[in-house]
Amino acid sequence: MLNKSEIAKIRKRISAEGEGAAEIFDVLGKKNRFRMFKLFLARHDLCVTDIANILKISVPAASQHLKVLEMTGIIECDKQGQSCCYKIRKDNKILRSIIRIIK
């Protein structure tokens, strides 16, 4: 059985490590967002209209999903003139681990 000190250490480690991953899994739990994530793994960078056309959803719907993915830190926007292309952020340690699992 664990003592109070061991329990405190485990709680601290779980709360520090788990929140980022839980948020990412929560966001990717939506079918279209997960499908977008898989698209980014295959193509690296895509614009909103490409994603909408591939997934057969409206541009506003694709935009909304991309906004959530960006706010969570899963993807980043790369402005190219008037258009905006998105790609997966590779600087997030938790995200890199999730990518390894999915691949």
Residue pairs with C-beta under 8 A, 6 or more apart in sequence:
2 10
20 92
20 94
21 94
21 97
21 98
23 72
24 72
24 74
24 94
24 95
24 98
25 98
27 33
27 68
27 69
27 72
27 74
28 34
28 37
28 74
28 98
30 65
32 55
32 57
32 61
32 62
32 65
33 65
33 68
33 69
35 55
36 51
36 55
36 62
36 65
36 66
36 69
37 69
37 74
37 88
37 102
38 102
39 46
39 51
39 54
39 55
40 46
40 75
40 86
40 87
40 88
41 88
41 99
41 102
41 103
44 87
44 88
45 78
45 85
45 86
45 87
46 54
46 85
46 86
46 87
47 83
47 84
47 85
47 86
48 59
48 62
48 63
48 66
48 83
48 84
48 86
49 59
49 62
51 62
51 66
51 86
52 58
52 59
52 61
52 62
55 62
66 75
66 86
69 75
69 86
70 76
70 77
70 86
73 89
73 92
73 95
74 88
74 89
74 92
74 95
75 86
75 87
75 88
75 89
76 86
76 87
76 88
76 89
77 84
77 85
77 86
78 84
78 85
78 86
78 87
88 95
88 99
89 95
90 96
